[in-house]
């Protein structure tokens, strides 16, 4: 660590080689007799002076500060100070400084990364959640809470099992164990909310790894209830249309823009006297008596 001793006038009286290197000086003489305020960033100067006052009053201090090297570069340092006593009188301050700039920047980068992740996690339209190895929620985003109908406090620590529709539980459990074994899985199942409402969800389970060990499962779920209801309604509508067309006594058919048959009903087959397979794709004029 860099070690400096300052006198009561707050000038450097001693600097070890590490302090010379920290401030980018050529030698100790470049630092000795320099006022501390010349080597301290202005925005922290008031706090540093307050800490020096306390040290000169006999109270050891520990704090972070920003120093300014002789070449103008700024560095963040962790400072520990203690009063220097001679014959019972405080004559100065002994300060130990450790350069923590890289460490602080790394911590800031991690904090920014976590903030971005949290923002993405919370603002995502899809439900995003994590489960431990037993299938209990360890984190949930707001979309998960809206989907399930429970708060984060009610979900975290709770098993996912009671939320699954009984008829899907065995399959969902098998797929969870597959993800826990390291194999991602995608599927659809039914979710039962506390109020009894059922929602159809599309789920992707991905293993969460710590090194080579799978420690949990990341789940992403999308509510597809409305989509599946629309698809089912369309299938029912198409089935009704097919039954109506097939049961009609008149021949019904459709043509493309080239005049080729693209669909036809049973009555049309009977009237023409040819099977459907032989008619589809044929020109309508070929089946007409011209």
Steps between C-alpha positions, in 0.01 A plus 500: 500500500597862452599660831515875556546712809353850508576774752246717679512744208381213281817482295667171409803437722576145389403275207607140447587359152145369453364853563749644248373247245135562589526872427723448197789698652865461403612470862401582856625859463221564244244438774660624822364841615213485251163591658255212501236711326723521189489122467131451579200527265304817573163325534624294798730762652252615766443143617875426505564815708225396741658159539843659554355722773367191677836321464685804634254496790613145578233292321616238243307513170414269213345631177523515120630801309610605154857617449650689205837376375766742385411417138134587565367143510242438772509188717264371766671402823396335824650705783577406859637776724628510856631786711879526530594572861829627637530531880123472529429779250347445155753641255359363178313221326623167366295393196496167322354513148405207279413553131154346445419671168484180296301324769248785522467517122439127488238530774336792315497296178335211683247737658416651160472153348271386781290815460461435127411136568249602767341754266472239224374240748231726643389664173474176299156423359552127562498346845861432604581309816759271655444177689731317734579131465179411688276710273449791741504858371818691581421814294209627292438808286188713495360318197516172693300656782235626257479162326469299821295750697731505802758748629875436495493457878233231465688318222866498611569184697175339379493186286377532144305171532174643648474740203494225238178347366465145642487339156834665404685450827672169419622620158615838633688328783682275253594800284626689808723208596632487143599869522651441843704220340638756251261464206296809397131428444211689334136405544146624563290435806211640700546724802235530772488837674397533867156625388452183295554660158695282260760643262681322220873578503793429271809425711873471437711351779879551491748356753685750722859390538766578757808362334407150389224464760134578424370694800157600375277573204424824315144511374349731239123472459260675262124509541357352178145452628340745256702369206400140573135601545506672161666199338240267652219728383647503149525121496137471611394750235691313231351169615148644482571642155635164380195313634266753337675483163530121501136450590366745239297335217647735242851478363728761661852571382771769495743599225834678498576791265605251229162329510622184675294324765635557851217349705171322443234317694354151478204613289739639237685166485172318444379744233827478303549130559863523598675467840630808678865406453455493124321836494714719726743699287311434177371787286130563553453510123621140482198379698250707303313369198588764242 
